[in-house]
Amino acid sequence: MAQFGKYNFMWLTLSLIGLLFGAALTRELPDAVTLQILEIGSIVLL
């Protein structure tokens, strides 16, 4: 059950990063904010 929860959380984080990446590509977010969020996301994943 714990492993499933971890997998689920990882998937959620990856989709969140994907959405943020898409927002960055359409210039809805400033570059600095996007980079900061991506850094936080990678730290969470590791």
Beta strands, then each sheet from edge to edge (+ up, - down):
end
